[in-house]
Amino acid sequence: MLAESVSEGALDPDGVTGAKPMGRAGAWRSTAVNKLTTVLLLRLRFTLTTSGRKTLLAEEASAVAFERGETIPLATGPEALALIEQAAAGDVATPVIARQVNEALNRLPGCQDAISSYAHERAAKLGEDHDRVKSATRGEGATTEVAPVLPADVIGLYVLVPEAN
């Protein structure tokens, strides 16, 4: 639900009803992290080719989180989203927000391998899920080839500044 709302708000700020949409980038103080952490909201797209050679397109919103200076994710999927779901512990001054967001954007190229790896993991899981449902409903051993469409779309970038508990 959060990923869908944030995704819709990032792509179409007028598309979110009943709530103020989250911007595409920001920074705030958080008790959810111990180190400066960047959470990237992703739109992952996949091609699914069934054994009948029918090709479909699927997409999902997900997230990866990186501590400053790291290229291996601190968290992925629901665990990464949980970091931005927590209430902000405090505001950050506008010049600091701009600096933190710009620094995170500059670190983004170093995260691409991890984002690609995560997209491949999600593709494998999607293929397994699809085949399991297909087997259960049709009783056949059909397989589905799922491949991520890369690069993944980064549709939100959020910097969490540690706040002492």
C-alpha positions, -999 to +999 in steps of 0.1 A: +000+000+000+027+025+010+048+016-021+018+020-043+009+054-028+044+067-029+049+054-065+016+071-076+025+103-058+060+104-072+048+099-108+015+118-105+012+141-074-024+147-082-031+110-083-030+105-045-063+112-028-067+119+009-030+125+016-002+148+008+020+129-017+056+123-008+081+141-031+106+122-052+134+131-029+139+143+007+158+139+039+146+138+075+158+127+110+149+091+119+153+068+148+150+038+124+187+041+114+221+043+132+240+056+102+231+080+073+209+058+051+195+063+016+163+045+007+157+042-030+121+035-041+122+014-073+098+006-101+109-029-112+097-041-146+098-077-158+091-096-190+074-130-184+075-155-212+053-186-206+059-220-220+032-211-246+056-183-257+033-156-247+052-126-234+037-104-206+050-073-188+048-070-150+059-043-127+062-037-089+073-010-066+099-020-041+129-004-023+165-009-014+184+009+014+221+016+016+241+030+045+264+058+035+296+045+018+282+010+013+273-007-020+257-037-004+221-030+007+213-027+043+177-038+035+156-047+006+118-049-001+095-046+029+124-041+053+136-011+033+101+003+030+097+000+067+125+025+072+105+053+055+072+042+070+084+053+105+074+088+116+101+114+112+120+122+144+126+158+132+131+181+103+164+188+085+173+223+074+166+230+037+203+235+027+211+202+045+183+184+026+197+196-007+232+186+002+222+151+014+200+145-016+228+156-040+254+135-022+230+105-024+224+111-061+262+111-067+265+078-049+237+063-070+260+049-098+278+028-072+245+012-062+235+000-097+250-035-094+232-041-062+199-028-077+204-050-107+211-080-085+180-073-064+159-071-097+172-105-107+163-119-073+128-105-076+125-119-112+134-154-099+109-152-071+082-139-095+089-168-119+086-193-090+054-178-078+039-177-113+048-214-119+034-225-086+001-208-092-001-221-128+007-257-116-020-254-089-047-241-112-039-261-143-020-291-129+007-288-154+045-284-151+047-252-172+076-229-167+078-192-170+109-173-179+111-140-160+137-114-168+141-079-153+140-049-176+171-030-166+181-005-155+154-003-128+136+030-124+146+050-093+113+069-086+122+081-051+153+088-031+151+094+007+180+101+030+174+092+067+196+111+091+202+092+124+185+106+154+195+094+189+167+074+206 
